[in-house]
Amino acid sequence: KETKKIAAPMRSLCFFAVIAAAHAAGLFMAHTFGNDMVLQRDMNVPIWGLDDVGSTVTVTFRSVKYTAQADSSGKWQVTLPKTPAATAGETLTVTNTKGQTLTFSGVLFGDVFLCSGQSNMELSVISTLNASEEIADATQWGQKGLRYVQVAPQQTDYNVTEPQLDFTPSIPWSVASSANVAGLSGLEIDNN
């Protein structure tokens, strides 16, 4: 099976789901996971990462523990059950047998959108026709649960048939506010 590669500037990507695919030393989770992240509502949600081979990893959410063992390549995964949309932030904790812990706070369940492109994604909120209104309203968007993550621009060959281990965020998961949306892609957002 031949693998096709493309060379393209990836100027902006608001969210990129990745799958961990290599061994790591100690507990690791990709930037897909972070404080203030949004997980897809109303469907089973995989939570995954890397750890030392054979390590037991426990994910705790809403006082329920989900356990997995890192396989021969260090990959582990648990699945959270279907959860309805919620705008109250919660905590998700990941711990391994060495006692290493990753804690993610402000976790919401809602609809997750992948927005990708080049020049069409470069138009920032500050450059839109009603920029002043949109920026002023952004704090309300955050209060309603709008969160975002933005991938740093990259110029590289992407193997389009293989999942990527991680990405470099130019902006980590963040709650939308008037103070931070001006430079984001000016996508239409329905506030109703």
Salt bridges, closest charged atoms under 4 A:
ASP36 OD1 - ARG147 NH1 3.37
ASP42 OD2 - ARG41 NH1 2.65
ASP52 OD2 - LYS98 NZ 2.47
GLU90 OE2 - ARG62 NH2 2.59
ASP111 OD1 - ARG41 NE 3.02
ASP166 OD2 - HIS31 ND1 2.97
